[in-house]
Amino acid sequence: MFFSFRSGNPLFDLGEVYVLILFARALLSWFPYSPSSPLNPVRRLVFAVTEPVLAPFRRIIPPIGMIDLSFLVAIIVVQLFVNDVLGRLPI
């Protein structure tokens, strides 16, 4: 299962929530941005939380046309970290 939200490991659960926030950023990037939008505060929060993780990947992997492959690599790396490292912590 992709998202399991095990209640016995809060770090794993936070990692899973972070992956969901990354997906929310992907969805928000598809819609036009307007400063007067009611979703503007949510968009700013999501971008502020995810940019520290995505920026290093963007420096390494340049976009191909309009496709940002760094985002895909970042999601895979974060998901692997959450499942393989945080999922195995004996908490």
C-alpha positions as a Python dict, from the first residue, in 0.01 Angstrom:
ca = {
    (1, 'M'): (0, 0, 0),
    (2, 'F'): (136, 342, -94),
    (3, 'F'): (14, 537, 210),
    (4, 'S'): (-46, 328, 518),
    (5, 'F'): (-29, 579, 807),
    (6, 'R'): (88, 338, 1074),
    (7, 'S'): (-12, 483, 1408),
    (8, 'G'): (280, 317, 1588),
    (9, 'N'): (547, 531, 1417),
    (10, 'P'): (481, 906, 1419),
    (11, 'L'): (793, 986, 1212),
    (12, 'F'): (675, 751, 940),
    (13, 'D'): (332, 916, 948),
    (14, 'L'): (487, 1263, 918),
    (15, 'G'): (692, 1143, 623),
    (16, 'E'): (379, 1013, 453),
    (17, 'V'): (204, 1346, 514),
    (18, 'Y'): (504, 1523, 359),
    (19, 'V'): (473, 1307, 46),
    (20, 'L'): (106, 1408, 26),
    (21, 'I'): (212, 1774, 54),
    (22, 'L'): (454, 1717, -236),
    (23, 'F'): (166, 1579, -443),
    (24, 'A'): (-47, 1881, -343),
    (25, 'R'): (230, 2106, -476),
    (26, 'A'): (226, 1918, -806),
    (27, 'L'): (-149, 1967, -835),
    (28, 'L'): (-130, 2335, -742),
    (29, 'S'): (136, 2396, -1006),
    (30, 'W'): (-111, 2299, -1280),
    (31, 'F'): (-352, 2582, -1199),
    (32, 'P'): (-296, 2948, -1283),
    (33, 'Y'): (-168, 3157, -996),
    (34, 'S'): (-360, 3465, -887),
    (35, 'P'): (-267, 3673, -581),
    (36, 'S'): (-637, 3732, -512),
    (37, 'S'): (-717, 3359, -511),
    (38, 'P'): (-863, 3216, -188),
    (39, 'L'): (-609, 2931, -221),
    (40, 'N'): (-316, 3172, -218),
    (41, 'P'): (-230, 3118, 155),
    (42, 'V'): (-245, 2740, 108),
    (43, 'R'): (-29, 2763, -202),
    (44, 'R'): (232, 2977, -24),
    (45, 'L'): (243, 2736, 271),
    (46, 'V'): (279, 2429, 48),
    (47, 'F'): (552, 2596, -158),
    (48, 'A'): (738, 2713, 156),
    (49, 'V'): (732, 2363, 306),
    (50, 'T'): (838, 2179, -9),
    (51, 'E'): (1090, 2417, -167),
    (52, 'P'): (1381, 2326, 68),
    (53, 'V'): (1359, 1966, -53),
    (54, 'L'): (1292, 2039, -421),
    (55, 'A'): (1554, 2313, -474),
    (56, 'P'): (1861, 2083, -450),
    (57, 'F'): (1706, 1843, -701),
    (58, 'R'): (1637, 2131, -941),
    (59, 'R'): (2002, 2238, -925),
    (60, 'I'): (2109, 1886, -1025),
    (61, 'I'): (1837, 1795, -1278),
    (62, 'P'): (1742, 2066, -1529),
    (63, 'P'): (1388, 2076, -1670),
    (64, 'I'): (1322, 1923, -2011),
    (65, 'G'): (1100, 2172, -2188),
    (66, 'M'): (799, 2223, -1962),
    (67, 'I'): (855, 1898, -1769),
    (68, 'D'): (1028, 1918, -1431),
    (69, 'L'): (1184, 1575, -1380),
    (70, 'S'): (1350, 1689, -1058),
    (71, 'F'): (1009, 1680, -891),
    (72, 'L'): (961, 1317, -988),
    (73, 'V'): (1307, 1222, -861),
    (74, 'A'): (1245, 1411, -536),
    (75, 'I'): (916, 1227, -476),
    (76, 'I'): (1085, 892, -536),
    (77, 'V'): (1377, 974, -305),
    (78, 'V'): (1151, 1105, -28),
    (79, 'Q'): (920, 804, -58),
    (80, 'L'): (1216, 563, -43),
    (81, 'F'): (1351, 745, 263),
    (82, 'V'): (1013, 735, 437),
    (83, 'N'): (954, 367, 364),
    (84, 'D'): (1305, 229, 405),
    (85, 'V'): (1441, 446, 686),
    (86, 'L'): (1150, 588, 883),
    (87, 'G'): (937, 278, 831),
    (88, 'R'): (1198, 58, 999),
    (89, 'L'): (1256, 272, 1308),
    (90, 'P'): (1162, 84, 1625),
    (91, 'I'): (940, 351, 1776),
}
